[in-house]
């Protein structure tokens, strides 16, 4: 990390201004790790409620300034935080570029602590979750424990499964990664050939078709490289594929009681959209929507894809976070 970096401050660039009134600080995870968070107030006189914004892997608060500002203008407070091991939160390894987590439950515990220690005392209810990619997988895993605090969830291209690999599926990846972790290789980076859908950089055209937003994210990565990651590790892969496999179990799916809208991207090269759609169909409280031709990062996409996503979010959450 840049020695001058202060986790209570946010990185602002000319192309990526911070939303008005946003503040940043840190909180402690249950195991003592320090995680960076931000809260941004509604831009309207009346606050409709709070959107808890959950990022994907290798993302950070700054990358969502535009989305946070738009939600504020629609009357929502926004509360968000950087997952352990990325963004401005405490890293798990000496090599800060490696994406590492020891077990997936740590992400779930971090989310619960954020809701209890930051969102509930400092933000206006009711609460809904807006989650992208890996954040969607965390939200789904945590959902049975969130039914009393979260009204609804909208998941953008959730990481339910990796793109189909004929040589080795989710079960094979999980077994291979668990073996590697058992052999003491958990901190090593994953071979790129195992995860073709993850070989994308923070501003890759595989993520979005919008050149201006890609350039904005590239400028952010250049201005603050310490906020970003390199390859995921074997331990991260073992943790994530384990969470994916648990979501294949009918008993676990039956416990997903928070009303959930899953929005998939028609040209997603990072996650398996069909697996996410199947999950929504199997959930008693789930529904799905596909935005044709859109790429993985729906909230970083061109307006013709991003606008329908935001309207779907507005429509689905209107009953929980009414304007009037």
N, C-alpha and C positions, 0 to 999 in steps of 0.2 A: 504494500500500500504506500501511496505517497505520504511521506512523513508529515506533511503539512495538512493532511486530510482530517477534517473534523466531522464526526458522524452526525453532529447536530446541525450541520450545514448541508445545503443541497447544491449540486453543480448546475449552474445555469450557463447556457450558451446563447449566442445571438439568435439562432434559429429555434431555440427551445426555451422560451421564457417560463418561469415558474408561475403557477396559478396564484392569484391574489390571495393573500392571507394564509398561505400554506406554512406550516411550521413542522420542524423535524426534531426528533429526540431519539432516545434509546430506551428499551426496556429489557429486563432480564428474562430469558427463557427458564423453564423449570430446572434445567441442569446448569444454570448460571451463565450461559452464553449471552453476550450482549448483541441485541438485534436493533437495527435502525428502523424507525417508523416515521410516518408523516400523517398529519391530519389537515384537511383543507375545508373551510367552511362553505356553506351555501352562499351563492351570490344573490339570492332572493331574500326578501324580508322574512319569509316563512320557510323554515327548513322542513322538507318532506320526510326526512329520515336519513339514514347513513348507508352508503355503499361501502362494503368491505372489499377492497380490490386486491386480488391475489395474482401475483405475477407467475410467469413461467420460468423455466431454468434459464440461467444466464441473463436475467433481466434485473431491473432496478427501478426505484421510485421515479427517477428522472425520465426514464423512457416513457412514462405514462402521464407526463405533464399535460399534454393536449387532452387526453381522455379525462383526467381529473378536472381540468378547467371546464370542459363541456358538461360534465356531470354537475359541477357547482352551478353553472348557469341554468341548468334544468331544476335547480332547487335542492340538490342532494349535498349533504356532507360526504366527504370521502375519507376513509381511514385505510392506510396501506402500510406494508412493511416489507423489508428485504428478507428473504429466506436465509436461514443460517448458511454460511459458506458462500454467499454471493452478495453483490451490491455493496452497500456500506455496512453490512452486518459482519460479525466476527467470523473469520475463516476457520476451517477445521484442520487444515494442513499447513505445514511450513511453506510448501509450494502453493501460493495463493491462487494460481491459475487453474488448479485442478478442482473439478466439481465433485465434492465428496459429501456423503452422509453415511453414518454408520448403520442406521436403520430408518425405515420410512416413518415409523411412529414419532420420530423426533420432529418432523414437519407438522404432524397433527398436534403434538403437544405445544409447539410454537404458536400455531393458529389459535388453539384454545386459550393459551396464556394471553395472546394479543387481545382476544375478545374480552376476556375477564379483566385484564389489567389496564387496557387502554380504551377499547371501543365502548364498553358498557358504562364506565364512569365518566368518560370525557366526550362522548358523542350522543347525538339525539337519535332515539329509536323512532320507528322500527328499523330493523337491520336486514339487508339483503347482501348476498355475495355475488360479485362479478369476478370470475376467475378465468385465467387463460392457461392452456396447455398443462404443464405440470401442476400449476395451481388448481386446475380442475380436478386432477387426480387426488390431490390433498383434500379438496372440498368434499369429494365423493366419499373418501375414506373416513372423513370426520363427520359426515352427515348424521349418522345415528346418534351422535353425541351433541348435535347442534339443534335438534328439533325444538328446544325450548327458547332458543335465542335468535335463530335465523328464520325469517319468514319465507324467503325464496332464494333460489340460486340460478344464475345464468352462467353457463360455461362456454367459453369460446375455444373451439378446437381442442377439447380436453385430451390429455395424453392417456387414453384408455388402452391403446395398443400401438406398437410401432408399425410402420408399413409392412405389409406381408413379405415375409422372407421364406422362399420355398425350401431353403436349406435348413433353417432352424427357426422355429416359432417362439412364442413367448415362453412356453414351458421349457424349451431347450435353452433359451437365453438365460432363464432364471437358474436352471440347474448348473449351467456352465459358470455363471457369475458367482453362485454360491460356493461352487468348488474352488474358484479362484480366491474368494474371500477366506475360505477355510485353510487354503494353502499359504495364507499370509500375503496375498497379492492384491488386497482390497484397495490399496492406495495407488496402484498403477493405473495409467489411463487405458481406456477401452480401445481395442483395435478398431480403426474406422470401418473395416469391412463388416464388422458385426452390426453396426447401426448406420446403414446408408442414409437414413432419413435425418440423422443428427449431424451430418458433416456440413453444417451451415454456420456461417459467421453471423455476428449480431446484426449486420446490415446486408445480408445476402438477398439477391433477387428471388431466391426460393421462398423467402418469407413474405414478401409483399411486391406488388406490381407498381407501387407508387414511388417514382424516383425522388420526389422531394422529401418524403418521410424517410426513405432509405438514406438519403444524404444527411438528413438531420441526425439520424441514429449513428451514422458513421462519424459525424463530427463530434457527437457525444463520446463515442468510444475513443476517439483520438484525444479529446480534451481530458477525459477521465478514464484511462485504461484500467485503473485499479478497481473499477466497478464491474468489470466483465471477467468472464471465465474462458478457459480453453476446453480441453476434452473432459468428458465425464470419466469417473473412475469405475473400477470393477465393483467396488462396494456400492456406489450410487446405482449402478445397473442392477445389482442384486436386490437392493431395496425397492427400486421402482418396479421391476418386473414382478416382485412378490406382491406389491399392491395391485398391479394389474390382474394377477391371477386370482386374488381374493375377490375382485369384482366380477369374476366369471362364475362365482358360486351363487346358486339360487337363494340360499338362506341369507347371504350377505346382501344381495340385491333387495330382498324383501324388507330389510331393515332401513332402506333409503327412503325416509319419510318426508324429507323437505321437498316441496314442489320445485321441480328442476326443469329448466329449458336448456337443452344441448344444441348449440349452433355449430355446424361443421362447415368447412371450406371445401368447395367443389374441386379445387386443384391443390389439395394439401399434400405436400411431399414429405412432411415431417411426422405426422401421426396418421393412424388408420381411421379415417372418417366412418367407414362402414361399421367398425367395431363400436364406435361411439353411438351410432344410430341404433344398432342392435341393443345396446345397453339401455338407451332411452325407451325402446319398445318393451323391454323386460321389466322396467321400473313401474310400480303402480302409481307413482307420482311424477313420472317423467314424460317429456315430449321433446321432439327434435325438429330442427329447421336446417336446411342446407342452403348456403348462398352460392349459386353456381359460379364457376370460374374464379372464385376468390382463392387466395393463397393463405398460408397458415396463420399469419398474424393479422387477424381480422380487424383489430383495433389500430393497426399500423397500415392498413390497406388504403387503396384509392377510395375516394368518396363514394363512388358508385357501389362499392362493396361495404364500406364502413357505415354509411348512412342507414342501410337496411338493418344492419346489426344493431345499431343504437335504437332504432325504432322498435325492433323486436324486444330489446331490453326494456324500453319504456312501456310497451304494451303489456309485457309479462309481469312486470313489477308494479303496475299502476294500482292494483288492488291492495298491495301491501304498503306502497309509498304514494298515496294520492296527492295530487297537486292542490285540490280544493278540500 
